[in-house]
């Protein structure tokens, strides 16, 4: 009986040890590190909400304000002001970016799209693109 149990234990150990999910080995016999998991980063509205000012050289006069809308869940309203002109719009967070379709305040004609990414809690990197104008890249910091 003891011999039968030891043979069963040996067979079970061999079966588990020789399973089809062994770790891959490199040519030198070492086990390579597993690649980091691929995650889809997602930003929070808190990362974008607030008042921001540009620190981009020669564009320090640009301001951005972002607020959460109470009428539509998940929608953020943005207002970009520069040289007496205000552009505003509403948008949503897409992955790690805030994407807002902008219009000149008081009109319905689209002027472009603002895409902002939070570099850290105090800094936004923004890209304003338009079919009619040269794209603008901005670095914005919280205006407190």
C-alpha positions in Angstrom: 0.0 0.0 0.0 2.8 2.4 0.9 4.5 1.6 -2.4 1.3 2.3 -4.3 0.9 5.8 -2.6 4.5 6.7 -3.3 4.1 5.8 -7.0 0.9 7.9 -7.1 2.6 10.8 -5.5 5.6 10.5 -7.9 3.2 10.4 -10.9 1.2 13.4 -9.6 4.5 15.4 -9.1 5.7 14.5 -12.6 2.4 15.6 -14.1 2.4 18.9 -12.3 6.0 19.5 -13.0 5.7 18.8 -16.7 2.6 20.9 -17.4 2.2 22.9 -20.7 2.5 26.3 -19.1 6.2 26.4 -18.2 8.0 29.7 -18.2 9.9 30.6 -21.4 13.6 30.5 -21.1 16.2 32.6 -22.9 19.0 30.9 -24.9 21.3 31.1 -21.8 18.7 29.2 -19.8 17.5 32.1 -17.7 13.9 33.1 -17.3 13.2 36.5 -18.9 11.3 39.1 -16.9 7.6 39.3 -17.7 6.6 42.4 -19.7 4.8 45.0 -17.6 1.0 44.8 -17.8 -0.6 47.0 -20.4 -3.1 49.2 -18.8 -5.3 51.9 -20.3 -4.5 54.9 -18.2 -7.5 57.0 -17.3 -7.5 60.5 -15.9 -9.9 61.9 -13.3 -11.8 65.2 -13.8 -10.0 66.5 -10.8 -6.8 66.4 -12.8 -8.2 69.0 -15.2 -10.7 71.1 -13.2 -9.5 74.5 -12.0 -7.9 77.7 -13.3 -4.7 77.4 -15.4 -2.2 79.9 -16.8 0.2 79.5 -19.6 3.9 79.4 -18.9 4.8 78.9 -22.5 7.2 81.7 -23.6 5.5 84.5 -25.5 2.1 83.0 -24.7 1.9 83.8 -21.0 -1.3 85.8 -21.5 -3.4 82.6 -22.2 -5.7 81.4 -19.5 -7.8 78.2 -19.3 -10.6 77.3 -16.9 -12.1 73.9 -16.6 -15.2 73.1 -14.6 -17.5 70.1 -14.2 -21.0 70.6 -15.7 -23.9 69.9 -13.4 -26.3 69.3 -16.3 -24.4 66.4 -17.9 -22.5 63.8 -16.0 -18.9 63.3 -17.1 -18.8 66.4 -19.2 -16.3 69.2 -18.5 -16.7 72.7 -19.7 -13.6 74.7 -20.7 -12.9 78.3 -21.5 -9.7 79.5 -23.1 -9.0 83.2 -23.1 -6.3 85.0 -25.1 -5.9 88.6 -26.1 -9.6 89.6 -25.5 -10.9 86.5 -27.3 -12.7 83.7 -25.5 -13.2 80.2 -26.8 -15.3 77.8 -25.0 -16.6 74.3 -25.3 -17.5 71.0 -23.6 -15.8 67.7 -23.7 -15.0 64.5 -22.0 -12.0 62.6 -20.7 -10.7 60.1 -23.3 -8.1 57.9 -21.7 -5.5 60.2 -20.2 -6.6 63.3 -22.1 -9.3 65.9 -21.9 -10.7 66.5 -25.4 -12.9 69.6 -25.9 -14.4 70.9 -29.1 -14.0 74.7 -28.9 -16.0 77.6 -30.4 -15.6 81.3 -30.2 -17.7 82.4 -27.2 -21.2 83.4 -28.4 -21.0 81.5 -31.7 -21.7 78.0 -32.8 -18.9 77.8 -35.4 -16.2 75.3 -34.4 -12.8 76.8 -34.0 -10.8 73.7 -33.1 -10.1 71.1 -30.6 -8.3 71.4 -27.3 -6.5 68.2 -26.1 -5.0 68.5 -22.6 -3.0 65.9 -20.6 -2.0 66.2 -17.0 1.7 65.9 -16.7 1.4 66.1 -12.9 -1.1 67.6 -10.5 0.1 71.1 -11.1 0.8 71.0 -14.9 -1.2 70.5 -18.0 0.2 70.0 -21.5 -2.3 71.3 -24.0 -2.5 71.2 -27.8 -5.0 73.5 -29.6 -5.6 72.5 -33.2 -7.7 74.1 -35.8 -8.2 73.8 -39.5 -7.8 77.5 -40.0 -4.8 78.3 -37.8 -1.4 76.9 -36.8 -1.6 74.4 -33.9 -0.6 75.8 -30.5 1.2 73.8 -27.8 0.9 75.1 -24.3 2.3 74.3 -20.9 -0.2 75.4 -18.3 0.2 75.5 -14.5 -2.5 75.9 -11.8 -3.3 79.5 -11.2 -3.9 79.7 -7.5 
